[in-house]
Amino acid sequence: MTTEKKEEIAEEKMLEVAKFYFVNCKFEEARQEFEKVLIKNPSNSEAYCSLGLIYENKKDYKKAKEMYSKTLELDKENKVAVEHISKITGMENE
């Protein structure tokens, strides 16, 4: 197995751990794991989007918007990021 393939598998495992924490509402643990994913791969749009959801849940809308913006830089078609960033922007304009 190539080093690149091992790195890819390691990243996928980290992402799975992060998602596990997220779905079990362990948001701080999930945040830490998603950040580890981004250290390994700074262009993982799924990790940015998930961080956006975590920050939005904490009502840190500025940080959430930042994460969704980064998601959309990497994946312009990400429906979750599009939906949530427009929701946050709408709230800011009220």
PDB file of N, CA, C and O in Angstrom, chain B, residues numbered from 101:
ATOM      1  N   MET B 101       0.857  -1.181   0.000  1.00  0.00           N
ATOM      2  CA  MET B 101       0.000   0.000   0.000  1.00  0.00           C
ATOM      3  C   MET B 101       0.899   1.239   0.000  1.00  0.00           C
ATOM      4  O   MET B 101       1.890   1.308   0.726  1.00  0.00           O
ATOM      5  N   THR B 102       0.531   2.199  -0.821  1.00  0.00           N
ATOM      6  CA  THR B 102       1.332   3.414  -0.923  1.00  0.00           C
ATOM      7  C   THR B 102       1.105   4.312   0.293  1.00  0.00           C
ATOM      8  O   THR B 102       0.094   4.206   0.988  1.00  0.00           O
ATOM      9  N   THR B 103       2.054   5.179   0.522  1.00  0.00           N
ATOM     10  CA  THR B 103       1.952   6.140   1.627  1.00  0.00           C
ATOM     11  C   THR B 103       0.733   7.028   1.430  1.00  0.00           C
ATOM     12  O   THR B 103       0.019   7.343   2.382  1.00  0.00           O
ATOM     13  N   GLU B 104       0.503   7.431   0.179  1.00  0.00           N
ATOM     14  CA  GLU B 104      -0.641   8.286  -0.127  1.00  0.00           C
ATOM     15  C   GLU B 104      -1.958   7.588   0.232  1.00  0.00           C
ATOM     16  O   GLU B 104      -2.861   8.214   0.787  1.00  0.00           O
ATOM     17  N   LYS B 105      -2.065   6.305  -0.081  1.00  0.00           N
ATOM     18  CA  LYS B 105      -3.274   5.540   0.221  1.00  0.00           C
ATOM     19  C   LYS B 105      -3.455   5.415   1.742  1.00  0.00           C
ATOM     20  O   LYS B 105      -4.572   5.521   2.248  1.00  0.00           O
ATOM     21  N   LYS B 106      -2.351   5.190   2.461  1.00  0.00           N
ATOM     22  CA  LYS B 106      -2.421   5.108   3.928  1.00  0.00           C
ATOM     23  C   LYS B 106      -2.909   6.419   4.528  1.00  0.00           C
ATOM     24  O   LYS B 106      -3.712   6.423   5.461  1.00  0.00           O
ATOM     25  N   GLU B 107      -2.417   7.538   3.983  1.00  0.00           N
ATOM     26  CA  GLU B 107      -2.838   8.868   4.449  1.00  0.00           C
ATOM     27  C   GLU B 107      -4.335   9.071   4.213  1.00  0.00           C
ATOM     28  O   GLU B 107      -5.047   9.606   5.063  1.00  0.00           O
ATOM     29  N   GLU B 108      -4.792   8.636   3.048  1.00  0.00           N
ATOM     30  CA  GLU B 108      -6.208   8.771   2.689  1.00  0.00           C
ATOM     31  C   GLU B 108      -7.082   7.950   3.644  1.00  0.00           C
ATOM     32  O   GLU B 108      -8.130   8.421   4.086  1.00  0.00           O
ATOM     33  N   ILE B 109      -6.657   6.744   3.955  1.00  0.00           N
ATOM     34  CA  ILE B 109      -7.400   5.883   4.880  1.00  0.00           C
ATOM     35  C   ILE B 109      -7.412   6.493   6.284  1.00  0.00           C
ATOM     36  O   ILE B 109      -8.441   6.480   6.959  1.00  0.00           O
ATOM     37  N   ALA B 110      -6.273   7.026   6.718  1.00  0.00           N
ATOM     38  CA  ALA B 110      -6.179   7.665   8.035  1.00  0.00           C
ATOM     39  C   ALA B 110      -7.139   8.860   8.117  1.00  0.00           C
ATOM     40  O   ALA B 110      -7.820   9.052   9.124  1.00  0.00           O
ATOM     41  N   GLU B 111      -7.182   9.653   7.048  1.00  0.00           N
ATOM     42  CA  GLU B 111      -8.076  10.814   7.014  1.00  0.00           C
ATOM     43  C   GLU B 111      -9.538  10.361   7.078  1.00  0.00           C
ATOM     44  O   GLU B 111     -10.341  10.955   7.797  1.00  0.00           O
ATOM     45  N   GLU B 112      -9.878   9.317   6.333  1.00  0.00           N
ATOM     46  CA  GLU B 112     -11.252   8.797   6.345  1.00  0.00           C
ATOM     47  C   GLU B 112     -11.640   8.313   7.741  1.00  0.00           C
ATOM     48  O   GLU B 112     -12.767   8.533   8.183  1.00  0.00           O
ATOM     49  N   LYS B 113     -10.715   7.657   8.430  1.00  0.00           N
ATOM     50  CA  LYS B 113     -10.992   7.176   9.791  1.00  0.00           C
ATOM     51  C   LYS B 113     -11.221   8.348  10.743  1.00  0.00           C
ATOM     52  O   LYS B 113     -12.128   8.313  11.574  1.00  0.00           O
ATOM     53  N   MET B 114     -10.397   9.381  10.617  1.00  0.00           N
ATOM     54  CA  MET B 114     -10.554  10.569  11.454  1.00  0.00           C
ATOM     55  C   MET B 114     -11.909  11.230  11.204  1.00  0.00           C
ATOM     56  O   MET B 114     -12.577  11.687  12.131  1.00  0.00           O
ATOM     57  N   LEU B 115     -12.292  11.270   9.939  1.00  0.00           N
ATOM     58  CA  LEU B 115     -13.575  11.857   9.569  1.00  0.00           C
ATOM     59  C   LEU B 115     -14.725  11.041  10.159  1.00  0.00           C
ATOM     60  O   LEU B 115     -15.713  11.608  10.626  1.00  0.00           O
ATOM     61  N   GLU B 116     -14.601   9.734  10.140  1.00  0.00           N
ATOM     62  CA  GLU B 116     -15.636   8.864  10.716  1.00  0.00           C
ATOM     63  C   GLU B 116     -15.765   9.078  12.227  1.00  0.00           C
ATOM     64  O   GLU B 116     -16.875   9.109  12.759  1.00  0.00           O
ATOM     65  N   VAL B 117     -14.640   9.224  12.909  1.00  0.00           N
ATOM     66  CA  VAL B 117     -14.662   9.486  14.357  1.00  0.00           C
ATOM     67  C   VAL B 117     -15.357  10.826  14.617  1.00  0.00           C
ATOM     68  O   VAL B 117     -16.193  10.937  15.513  1.00  0.00           O
ATOM     69  N   ALA B 118     -15.005  11.826  13.832  1.00  0.00           N
ATOM     70  CA  ALA B 118     -15.606  13.155  13.983  1.00  0.00           C
ATOM     71  C   ALA B 118     -17.119  13.091  13.773  1.00  0.00           C
ATOM     72  O   ALA B 118     -17.881  13.680  14.539  1.00  0.00           O
ATOM     73  N   LYS B 119     -17.549  12.377  12.735  1.00  0.00           N
ATOM     74  CA  LYS B 119     -18.987  12.241  12.450  1.00  0.00           C
ATOM     75  C   LYS B 119     -19.697  11.499  13.583  1.00  0.00           C
ATOM     76  O   LYS B 119     -20.820  11.844  13.948  1.00  0.00           O
ATOM     77  N   PHE B 120     -19.040  10.484  14.133  1.00  0.00           N
ATOM     78  CA  PHE B 120     -19.613   9.736  15.248  1.00  0.00           C
ATOM     79  C   PHE B 120     -19.898  10.676  16.417  1.00  0.00           C
ATOM     80  O   PHE B 120     -20.992  10.662  16.983  1.00  0.00           O
ATOM     81  N   TYR B 121     -18.913  11.487  16.771  1.00  0.00           N
ATOM     82  CA  TYR B 121     -19.113  12.452  17.856  1.00  0.00           C
ATOM     83  C   TYR B 121     -20.247  13.423  17.512  1.00  0.00           C
ATOM     84  O   TYR B 121     -21.090  13.731  18.354  1.00  0.00           O
ATOM     85  N   PHE B 122     -20.254  13.894  16.276  1.00  0.00           N
ATOM     86  CA  PHE B 122     -21.247  14.872  15.841  1.00  0.00           C
ATOM     87  C   PHE B 122     -22.665  14.318  15.978  1.00  0.00           C
ATOM     88  O   PHE B 122     -23.529  14.966  16.569  1.00  0.00           O
ATOM     89  N   VAL B 123     -22.910  13.120  15.435  1.00  0.00           N
ATOM     90  CA  VAL B 123     -24.270  12.563  15.488  1.00  0.00           C
ATOM     91  C   VAL B 123     -24.694  12.215  16.905  1.00  0.00           C
ATOM     92  O   VAL B 123     -25.886  12.088  17.183  1.00  0.00           O
ATOM     93  N   ASN B 124     -23.729  12.060  17.803  1.00  0.00           N
ATOM     94  CA  ASN B 124     -24.028  11.786  19.200  1.00  0.00           C
ATOM     95  C   ASN B 124     -23.998  13.050  20.057  1.00  0.00           C
ATOM     96  O   ASN B 124     -23.916  12.987  21.284  1.00  0.00           O
ATOM     97  N   CYS B 125     -24.064  14.195  19.386  1.00  0.00           N
ATOM     98  CA  CYS B 125     -24.140  15.517  20.030  1.00  0.00           C
ATOM     99  C   CYS B 125     -22.955  15.808  20.957  1.00  0.00           C
ATOM    100  O   CYS B 125     -23.089  16.564  21.919  1.00  0.00           O
ATOM    101  N   LYS B 126     -21.825  15.222  20.673  1.00  0.00           N
ATOM    102  CA  LYS B 126     -20.591  15.528  21.407  1.00  0.00           C
ATOM    103  C   LYS B 126     -19.820  16.529  20.538  1.00  0.00           C
ATOM    104  O   LYS B 126     -18.816  16.206  19.904  1.00  0.00           O
ATOM    105  N   PHE B 127     -20.344  17.759  20.543  1.00  0.00           N
ATOM    106  CA  PHE B 127     -19.876  18.760  19.593  1.00  0.00           C
ATOM    107  C   PHE B 127     -18.441  19.213  19.817  1.00  0.00           C
ATOM    108  O   PHE B 127     -17.726  19.478  18.850  1.00  0.00           O
ATOM    109  N   GLU B 128     -18.006  19.306  21.056  1.00  0.00           N
ATOM    110  CA  GLU B 128     -16.628  19.731  21.304  1.00  0.00           C
ATOM    111  C   GLU B 128     -15.642  18.674  20.794  1.00  0.00           C
ATOM    112  O   GLU B 128     -14.636  19.008  20.169  1.00  0.00           O
ATOM    113  N   GLU B 129     -15.936  17.408  21.064  1.00  0.00           N
ATOM    114  CA  GLU B 129     -15.078  16.326  20.578  1.00  0.00           C
ATOM    115  C   GLU B 129     -15.096  16.292  19.048  1.00  0.00           C
ATOM    116  O   GLU B 129     -14.063  16.099  18.407  1.00  0.00           O
ATOM    117  N   ALA B 130     -16.285  16.483  18.479  1.00  0.00           N
ATOM    118  CA  ALA B 130     -16.413  16.503  17.015  1.00  0.00           C
ATOM    119  C   ALA B 130     -15.589  17.649  16.429  1.00  0.00           C
ATOM    120  O   ALA B 130     -14.874  17.469  15.443  1.00  0.00           O
ATOM    121  N   ARG B 131     -15.697  18.829  17.045  1.00  0.00           N
ATOM    122  CA  ARG B 131     -14.937  19.993  16.561  1.00  0.00           C
ATOM    123  C   ARG B 131     -13.450  19.687  16.529  1.00  0.00           C
ATOM    124  O   ARG B 131     -12.771  19.974  15.543  1.00  0.00           O
ATOM    125  N   GLN B 132     -12.948  19.108  17.605  1.00  0.00           N
ATOM    126  CA  GLN B 132     -11.528  18.782  17.675  1.00  0.00           C
ATOM    127  C   GLN B 132     -11.126  17.798  16.579  1.00  0.00           C
ATOM    128  O   GLN B 132     -10.072  17.948  15.960  1.00  0.00           O
ATOM    129  N   GLU B 133     -11.962  16.796  16.343  1.00  0.00           N
ATOM    130  CA  GLU B 133     -11.654  15.791  15.326  1.00  0.00           C
ATOM    131  C   GLU B 133     -11.713  16.380  13.912  1.00  0.00           C
ATOM    132  O   GLU B 133     -10.862  16.072  13.078  1.00  0.00           O
ATOM    133  N   PHE B 134     -12.712  17.226  13.641  1.00  0.00           N
ATOM    134  CA  PHE B 134     -12.785  17.851  12.320  1.00  0.00           C
ATOM    135  C   PHE B 134     -11.577  18.757  12.089  1.00  0.00           C
ATOM    136  O   PHE B 134     -11.070  18.851  10.971  1.00  0.00           O
ATOM    137  N   GLU B 135     -11.122  19.419  13.142  1.00  0.00           N
ATOM    138  CA  GLU B 135      -9.934  20.267  13.005  1.00  0.00           C
ATOM    139  C   GLU B 135      -8.692  19.430  12.714  1.00  0.00           C
ATOM    140  O   GLU B 135      -7.820  19.860  11.960  1.00  0.00           O
ATOM    141  N   LYS B 136      -8.603  18.237  13.305  1.00  0.00           N
ATOM    142  CA  LYS B 136      -7.491  17.333  13.001  1.00  0.00           C
ATOM    143  C   LYS B 136      -7.521  16.917  11.530  1.00  0.00           C
ATOM    144  O   LYS B 136      -6.482  16.815  10.878  1.00  0.00           O
ATOM    145  N   VAL B 137      -8.730  16.679  11.023  1.00  0.00           N
ATOM    146  CA  VAL B 137      -8.882  16.327   9.603  1.00  0.00           C
ATOM    147  C   VAL B 137      -8.325  17.461   8.747  1.00  0.00           C
ATOM    148  O   VAL B 137      -7.621  17.217   7.767  1.00  0.00           O
ATOM    149  N   LEU B 138      -8.640  18.695   9.118  1.00  0.00           N
ATOM    150  CA  LEU B 138      -8.192  19.849   8.329  1.00  0.00           C
ATOM    151  C   LEU B 138      -6.688  20.066   8.415  1.00  0.00           C
ATOM    152  O   LEU B 138      -6.087  20.600   7.482  1.00  0.00           O
ATOM    153  N   ILE B 139      -6.076  19.661   9.513  1.00  0.00           N
ATOM    154  CA  ILE B 139      -4.619  19.747   9.611  1.00  0.00           C
ATOM    155  C   ILE B 139      -4.012  18.781   8.595  1.00  0.00           C
ATOM    156  O   ILE B 139      -3.033  19.102   7.921  1.00  0.00           O
ATOM    157  N   LYS B 140      -4.602  17.610   8.500  1.00  0.00           N
ATOM    158  CA  LYS B 140      -4.134  16.591   7.555  1.00  0.00           C
ATOM    159  C   LYS B 140      -4.448  16.974   6.112  1.00  0.00           C
ATOM    160  O   LYS B 140      -3.631  16.777   5.213  1.00  0.00           O
ATOM    161  N   ASN B 141      -5.653  17.529   5.905  1.00  0.00           N
ATOM    162  CA  ASN B 141      -6.090  17.893   4.558  1.00  0.00           C
ATOM    163  C   ASN B 141      -6.882  19.200   4.608  1.00  0.00           C
ATOM    164  O   ASN B 141      -8.093  19.185   4.831  1.00  0.00           O
ATOM    165  N   PRO B 142      -6.200  20.328   4.400  1.00  0.00           N
ATOM    166  CA  PRO B 142      -6.859  21.640   4.487  1.00  0.00           C
ATOM    167  C   PRO B 142      -7.917  21.886   3.408  1.00  0.00           C
ATOM    168  O   PRO B 142      -8.579  22.924   3.427  1.00  0.00           O
ATOM    169  N   SER B 143      -8.086  20.961   2.479  1.00  0.00           N
ATOM    170  CA  SER B 143      -9.118  21.174   1.461  1.00  0.00           C
ATOM    171  C   SER B 143     -10.271  20.176   1.596  1.00  0.00           C
ATOM    172  O   SER B 143     -10.912  19.817   0.609  1.00  0.00           O
ATOM    173  N   ASN B 144     -10.524  19.736   2.829  1.00  0.00           N
ATOM    174  CA  ASN B 144     -11.640  18.824   3.073  1.00  0.00           C
ATOM    175  C   ASN B 144     -12.895  19.656   3.346  1.00  0.00           C
ATOM    176  O   ASN B 144     -13.114  20.123   4.464  1.00  0.00           O
ATOM    177  N   SER B 145     -13.707  19.830   2.316  1.00  0.00           N
ATOM    178  CA  SER B 145     -14.887  20.690   2.440  1.00  0.00           C
ATOM    179  C   SER B 145     -15.910  20.129   3.428  1.00  0.00           C
ATOM    180  O   SER B 145     -16.630  20.892   4.074  1.00  0.00           O
ATOM    181  N   GLU B 146     -15.978  18.811   3.548  1.00  0.00           N
ATOM    182  CA  GLU B 146     -16.929  18.198   4.487  1.00  0.00           C
ATOM    183  C   GLU B 146     -16.608  18.590   5.930  1.00  0.00           C
ATOM    184  O   GLU B 146     -17.512  18.841   6.727  1.00  0.00           O
ATOM    185  N   ALA B 147     -15.328  18.641   6.256  1.00  0.00           N
ATOM    186  CA  ALA B 147     -14.922  19.030   7.611  1.00  0.00           C
ATOM    187  C   ALA B 147     -15.286  20.493   7.878  1.00  0.00           C
ATOM    188  O   ALA B 147     -15.781  20.822   8.956  1.00  0.00           O
ATOM    189  N   TYR B 148     -15.042  21.370   6.902  1.00  0.00           N
ATOM    190  CA  TYR B 148     -15.407  22.787   7.080  1.00  0.00           C
ATOM    191  C   TYR B 148     -16.914  22.947   7.268  1.00  0.00           C
ATOM    192  O   TYR B 148     -17.365  23.699   8.133  1.00  0.00           O
ATOM    193  N   CYS B 149     -17.685  22.232   6.451  1.00  0.00           N
ATOM    194  CA  CYS B 149     -19.139  22.341   6.546  1.00  0.00           C
ATOM    195  C   CYS B 149     -19.630  21.849   7.910  1.00  0.00           C
ATOM    196  O   CYS B 149     -20.498  22.468   8.526  1.00  0.00           O
ATOM    197  N   SER B 150     -19.074  20.745   8.367  1.00  0.00           N
ATOM    198  CA  SER B 150     -19.470  20.205   9.670  1.00  0.00           C
ATOM    199  C   SER B 150     -19.101  21.162  10.795  1.00  0.00           C
ATOM    200  O   SER B 150     -19.860  21.329  11.751  1.00  0.00           O
ATOM    201  N   LEU B 151     -17.941  21.787  10.680  1.00  0.00           N
ATOM    202  CA  LEU B 151     -17.563  22.800  11.678  1.00  0.00           C
ATOM    203  C   LEU B 151     -18.548  23.962  11.652  1.00  0.00           C
ATOM    204  O   LEU B 151     -18.888  24.518  12.696  1.00  0.00           O
ATOM    205  N   GLY B 152     -19.003  24.326  10.466  1.00  0.00           N
ATOM    206  CA  GLY B 152     -20.013  25.375  10.352  1.00  0.00           C
ATOM    207  C   GLY B 152     -21.267  25.016  11.129  1.00  0.00           C
ATOM    208  O   GLY B 152     -21.830  25.851  11.837  1.00  0.00           O
ATOM    209  N   LEU B 153     -21.704  23.765  10.995  1.00  0.00           N
ATOM    210  CA  LEU B 153     -22.891  23.309  11.724  1.00  0.00           C
ATOM    211  C   LEU B 153     -22.666  23.352  13.234  1.00  0.00           C
ATOM    212  O   LEU B 153     -23.557  23.722  13.998  1.00  0.00           O
ATOM    213  N   ILE B 154     -21.465  22.969  13.646  1.00  0.00           N
ATOM    214  CA  ILE B 154     -21.143  22.983  15.084  1.00  0.00           C
ATOM    215  C   ILE B 154     -21.163  24.414  15.620  1.00  0.00           C
ATOM    216  O   ILE B 154     -21.763  24.688  16.660  1.00  0.00           O
ATOM    217  N   TYR B 155     -20.501  25.322  14.899  1.00  0.00           N
ATOM    218  CA  TYR B 155     -20.476  26.723  15.362  1.00  0.00           C
ATOM    219  C   TYR B 155     -21.875  27.345  15.322  1.00  0.00           C
ATOM    220  O   TYR B 155     -22.232  28.135  16.196  1.00  0.00           O
ATOM    221  N   GLU B 156     -22.655  26.988  14.317  1.00  0.00           N
ATOM    222  CA  GLU B 156     -24.024  27.506  14.250  1.00  0.00           C
ATOM    223  C   GLU B 156     -24.828  27.000  15.453  1.00  0.00           C
ATOM    224  O   GLU B 156     -25.609  27.749  16.040  1.00  0.00           O
ATOM    225  N   ASN B 157     -24.636  25.749  15.809  1.00  0.00           N
ATOM    226  CA  ASN B 157     -25.312  25.167  16.966  1.00  0.00           C
ATOM    227  C   ASN B 157     -24.935  25.904  18.248  1.00  0.00           C
ATOM    228  O   ASN B 157     -25.754  26.040  19.158  1.00  0.00           O
ATOM    229  N   LYS B 158     -23.685  26.381  18.316  1.00  0.00           N
ATOM    230  CA  LYS B 158     -23.212  27.136  19.489  1.00  0.00           C
ATOM    231  C   LYS B 158     -23.608  28.610  19.408  1.00  0.00           C
ATOM    232  O   LYS B 158     -23.282  29.398  20.296  1.00  0.00           O
ATOM    233  N   LYS B 159     -24.309  28.974  18.339  1.00  0.00           N
ATOM    234  CA  LYS B 159     -24.737  30.346  18.074  1.00  0.00           C
ATOM    235  C   LYS B 159     -23.556  31.291  17.823  1.00  0.00           C
ATOM    236  O   LYS B 159     -23.663  32.499  18.036  1.00  0.00           O
ATOM    237  N   ASP B 160     -22.433  30.728  17.370  1.00  0.00           N
ATOM    238  CA  ASP B 160     -21.285  31.528  16.956  1.00  0.00           C
ATOM    239  C   ASP B 160     -21.407  31.697  15.438  1.00  0.00           C
ATOM    240  O   ASP B 160     -20.726  31.036  14.653  1.00  0.00           O
ATOM    241  N   TYR B 161     -22.311  32.618  15.061  1.00  0.00           N
ATOM    242  CA  TYR B 161     -22.669  32.757  13.655  1.00  0.00           C
ATOM    243  C   TYR B 161     -21.531  33.295  12.797  1.00  0.00           C
ATOM    244  O   TYR B 161     -21.424  32.952  11.620  1.00  0.00           O
ATOM    245  N   LYS B 162     -20.691  34.125  13.376  1.00  0.00           N
ATOM    246  CA  LYS B 162     -19.560  34.666  12.616  1.00  0.00           C
ATOM    247  C   LYS B 162     -18.628  33.521  12.201  1.00  0.00           C
ATOM    248  O   LYS B 162     -18.227  33.427  11.041  1.00  0.00           O
ATOM    249  N   LYS B 163     -18.292  32.664  13.153  1.00  0.00           N
ATOM    250  CA  LYS B 163     -17.397  31.534  12.874  1.00  0.00           C
ATOM    251  C   LYS B 163     -18.084  30.527  11.941  1.00  0.00           C
ATOM    252  O   LYS B 163     -17.444  29.961  11.055  1.00  0.00           O
ATOM    253  N   ALA B 164     -19.383  30.311  12.145  1.00  0.00           N
ATOM    254  CA  ALA B 164     -20.131  29.388  11.279  1.00  0.00           C
ATOM    255  C   ALA B 164     -20.098  29.883   9.833  1.00  0.00           C
ATOM    256  O   ALA B 164     -19.853  29.112   8.905  1.00  0.00           O
ATOM    257  N   LYS B 165     -20.346  31.168   9.659  1.00  0.00           N
ATOM    258  CA  LYS B 165     -20.345  31.755   8.307  1.00  0.00           C
ATOM    259  C   LYS B 165     -18.969  31.603   7.652  1.00  0.00           C
ATOM    260  O   LYS B 165     -18.860  31.323   6.458  1.00  0.00           O
ATOM    261  N   GLU B 166     -17.938  31.791   8.450  1.00  0.00           N
ATOM    262  CA  GLU B 166     -16.556  31.629   7.973  1.00  0.00           C
ATOM    263  C   GLU B 166     -16.331  30.188   7.466  1.00  0.00           C
ATOM    264  O   GLU B 166     -15.728  29.980   6.414  1.00  0.00           O
ATOM    265  N   MET B 167     -16.819  29.215   8.222  1.00  0.00           N
ATOM    266  CA  MET B 167     -16.661  27.801   7.845  1.00  0.00           C
ATOM    267  C   MET B 167     -17.462  27.472   6.586  1.00  0.00           C
ATOM    268  O   MET B 167     -16.979  26.760   5.706  1.00  0.00           O
ATOM    269  N   TYR B 168     -18.694  27.998   6.505  1.00  0.00           N
ATOM    270  CA  TYR B 168     -19.507  27.759   5.313  1.00  0.00           C
ATOM    271  C   TYR B 168     -18.882  28.423   4.084  1.00  0.00           C
ATOM    272  O   TYR B 168     -18.913  27.859   2.991  1.00  0.00           O
ATOM    273  N   SER B 169     -18.319  29.613   4.261  1.00  0.00           N
ATOM    274  CA  SER B 169     -17.657  30.304   3.146  1.00  0.00           C
ATOM    275  C   SER B 169     -16.481  29.481   2.633  1.00  0.00           C
ATOM    276  O   SER B 169     -16.281  29.342   1.426  1.00  0.00           O
ATOM    277  N   LYS B 170     -15.707  28.939   3.571  1.00  0.00           N
ATOM    278  CA  LYS B 170     -14.564  28.101   3.190  1.00  0.00           C
ATOM    279  C   LYS B 170     -15.059  26.841   2.467  1.00  0.00           C
ATOM    280  O   LYS B 170     -14.458  26.402   1.487  1.00  0.00           O
ATOM    281  N   THR B 171     -16.153  26.270   2.959  1.00  0.00           N
ATOM    282  CA  THR B 171     -16.747  25.099   2.305  1.00  0.00           C
ATOM    283  C   THR B 171     -17.062  25.420   0.859  1.00  0.00           C
ATOM    284  O   THR B 171     -16.739  24.646  -0.043  1.00  0.00           O
ATOM    285  N   LEU B 172     -17.697  26.572   0.638  1.00  0.00           N
ATOM    286  CA  LEU B 172     -18.119  26.950  -0.707  1.00  0.00           C
ATOM    287  C   LEU B 172     -16.949  27.319  -1.615  1.00  0.00           C
ATOM    288  O   LEU B 172     -17.052  27.190  -2.835  1.00  0.00           O
ATOM    289  N   GLU B 173     -15.849  27.772  -1.042  1.00  0.00           N
ATOM    290  CA  GLU B 173     -14.637  27.997  -1.851  1.00  0.00           C
ATOM    291  C   GLU B 173     -14.166  26.673  -2.445  1.00  0.00           C
ATOM    292  O   GLU B 173     -13.703  26.613  -3.584  1.00  0.00           O
ATOM    293  N   LEU B 174     -14.294  25.620  -1.651  1.00  0.00           N
ATOM    294  CA  LEU B 174     -13.805  24.292  -2.059  1.00  0.00           C
ATOM    295  C   LEU B 174     -14.848  23.485  -2.824  1.00  0.00           C
ATOM    296  O   LEU B 174     -14.503  22.646  -3.655  1.00  0.00           O
ATOM    297  N   ASP B 175     -16.123  23.741  -2.542  1.00  0.00           N
ATOM    298  CA  ASP B 175     -17.220  22.969  -3.140  1.00  0.00           C
ATOM    299  C   ASP B 175     -18.417  23.892  -3.339  1.00  0.00           C
ATOM    300  O   ASP B 175     -19.286  23.998  -2.474  1.00  0.00           O
ATOM    301  N   LYS B 176     -18.448  24.557  -4.492  1.00  0.00           N
ATOM    302  CA  LYS B 176     -19.489  25.551  -4.769  1.00  0.00           C
ATOM    303  C   LYS B 176     -20.897  24.963  -4.760  1.00  0.00           C
ATOM    304  O   LYS B 176     -21.870  25.702  -4.611  1.00  0.00           O
ATOM    305  N   GLU B 177     -21.018  23.659  -4.916  1.00  0.00           N
ATOM    306  CA  GLU B 177     -22.322  22.996  -5.005  1.00  0.00           C
ATOM    307  C   GLU B 177     -22.817  22.448  -3.667  1.00  0.00           C
ATOM    308  O   GLU B 177     -23.850  21.779  -3.631  1.00  0.00           O
ATOM    309  N   ASN B 178     -22.112  22.712  -2.571  1.00  0.00           N
ATOM    310  CA  ASN B 178     -22.495  22.152  -1.278  1.00  0.00           C
ATOM    311  C   ASN B 178     -23.807  22.782  -0.810  1.00  0.00           C
ATOM    312  O   ASN B 178     -23.849  23.937  -0.387  1.00  0.00           O
ATOM    313  N   LYS B 179     -24.876  21.988  -0.900  1.00  0.00           N
ATOM    314  CA  LYS B 179     -26.225  22.496  -0.603  1.00  0.00           C
ATOM    315  C   LYS B 179     -26.392  22.899   0.862  1.00  0.00           C
ATOM    316  O   LYS B 179     -27.074  23.879   1.164  1.00  0.00           O
ATOM    317  N   VAL B 180     -25.778  22.154   1.760  1.00  0.00           N
ATOM    318  CA  VAL B 180     -25.894  22.465   3.193  1.00  0.00           C
ATOM    319  C   VAL B 180     -25.275  23.831   3.471  1.00  0.00           C
ATOM    320  O   VAL B 180     -25.880  24.668   4.140  1.00  0.00           O
ATOM    321  N   ALA B 181     -24.071  24.050   2.957  1.00  0.00           N
ATOM    322  CA  ALA B 181     -23.389  25.328   3.188  1.00  0.00           C
ATOM    323  C   ALA B 181     -24.164  26.480   2.567  1.00  0.00           C
ATOM    324  O   ALA B 181     -24.306  27.537   3.182  1.00  0.00           O
ATOM    325  N   VAL B 182     -24.667  26.280   1.348  1.00  0.00           N
ATOM    326  CA  VAL B 182     -25.447  27.336   0.673  1.00  0.00           C
ATOM    327  C   VAL B 182     -26.672  27.695   1.508  1.00  0.00           C
ATOM    328  O   VAL B 182     -26.951  28.870   1.748  1.00  0.00           O
ATOM    329  N   GLU B 183     -27.395  26.675   1.945  1.00  0.00           N
ATOM    330  CA  GLU B 183     -28.626  26.890   2.722  1.00  0.00           C
ATOM    331  C   GLU B 183     -28.336  27.597   4.049  1.00  0.00           C
ATOM    332  O   GLU B 183     -29.029  28.546   4.417  1.00  0.00           O
ATOM    333  N   HIS B 184     -27.320  27.133   4.754  1.00  0.00           N
ATOM    334  CA  HIS B 184     -27.051  27.680   6.087  1.00  0.00           C
ATOM    335  C   HIS B 184     -26.407  29.058   6.034  1.00  0.00           C
ATOM    336  O   HIS B 184     -26.683  29.895   6.894  1.00  0.00           O
ATOM    337  N   ILE B 185     -25.565  29.311   5.054  1.00  0.00           N
ATOM    338  CA  ILE B 185     -24.938  30.643   4.985  1.00  0.00           C
ATOM    339  C   ILE B 185     -25.999  31.679   4.632  1.00  0.00           C
ATOM    340  O   ILE B 185     -25.952  32.806   5.125  1.00  0.00           O
ATOM    341  N   SER B 186     -26.959  31.307   3.781  1.00  0.00           N
ATOM    342  CA  SER B 186     -28.008  32.282   3.453  1.00  0.00           C
ATOM    343  C   SER B 186     -28.924  32.503   4.651  1.00  0.00           C
ATOM    344  O   SER B 186     -29.419  33.612   4.854  1.00  0.00           O
ATOM    345  N   LYS B 187     -29.157  31.460   5.448  1.00  0.00           N
ATOM    346  CA  LYS B 187     -29.964  31.597   6.673  1.00  0.00           C
ATOM    347  C   LYS B 187     -29.279  32.562   7.653  1.00  0.00           C
ATOM    348  O   LYS B 187     -29.912  33.459   8.211  1.00  0.00           O
ATOM    349  N   ILE B 188     -27.970  32.354   7.846  1.00  0.00           N
ATOM    350  CA  ILE B 188     -27.213  33.221   8.768  1.00  0.00           C
ATOM    351  C   ILE B 188     -27.176  34.648   8.248  1.00  0.00           C
ATOM    352  O   ILE B 188     -27.360  35.594   9.014  1.00  0.00           O
ATOM    353  N   THR B 189     -26.941  34.807   6.956  1.00  0.00           N
ATOM    354  CA  THR B 189     -26.897  36.146   6.355  1.00  0.00           C
ATOM    355  C   THR B 189     -28.248  36.833   6.518  1.00  0.00           C
ATOM    356  O   THR B 189     -28.311  38.032   6.789  1.00  0.00           O
ATOM    357  N   GLY B 190     -29.319  36.079   6.354  1.00  0.00           N
ATOM    358  CA  GLY B 190     -30.667  36.636   6.545  1.00  0.00           C
ATOM    359  C   GLY B 190     -30.884  37.099   7.973  1.00  0.00           C
ATOM    360  O   GLY B 190     -31.506  38.134   8.211  1.00  0.00           O
ATOM    361  N   MET B 191     -30.366  36.327   8.925  1.00  0.00           N
ATOM    362  CA  MET B 191     -30.497  36.696  10.342  1.00  0.00           C
ATOM    363  C   MET B 191     -29.709  37.963  10.638  1.00  0.00           C
ATOM    364  O   MET B 191     -30.140  38.793  11.439  1.00  0.00           O
ATOM    365  N   GLU B 192     -28.562  38.115   9.997  1.00  0.00           N
ATOM    366  CA  GLU B 192     -27.729  39.305  10.227  1.00  0.00           C
ATOM    367  C   GLU B 192     -28.415  40.562   9.695  1.00  0.00           C
ATOM    368  O   GLU B 192     -28.226  41.663  10.214  1.00  0.00           O
ATOM    369  N   ASN B 193     -29.209  40.370   8.656  1.00  0.00           N
ATOM    370  CA  ASN B 193     -29.863  41.525   8.010  1.00  0.00           C
ATOM    371  C   ASN B 193     -31.169  41.915   8.688  1.00  0.00           C
ATOM    372  O   ASN B 193     -31.780  42.913   8.306  1.00  0.00           O
ATOM    373  N   GLU B 194     -31.606  41.160   9.672  1.00  0.00           N
ATOM    374  CA  GLU B 194     -32.874  41.480  10.351  1.00  0.00           C
ATOM    375  C   GLU B 194     -32.706  42.618  11.331  1.00  0.00           C
ATOM    376  O   GLU B 194     -33.668  43.016  11.987  1.00  0.00           O
TER     377      GLU B 194
END
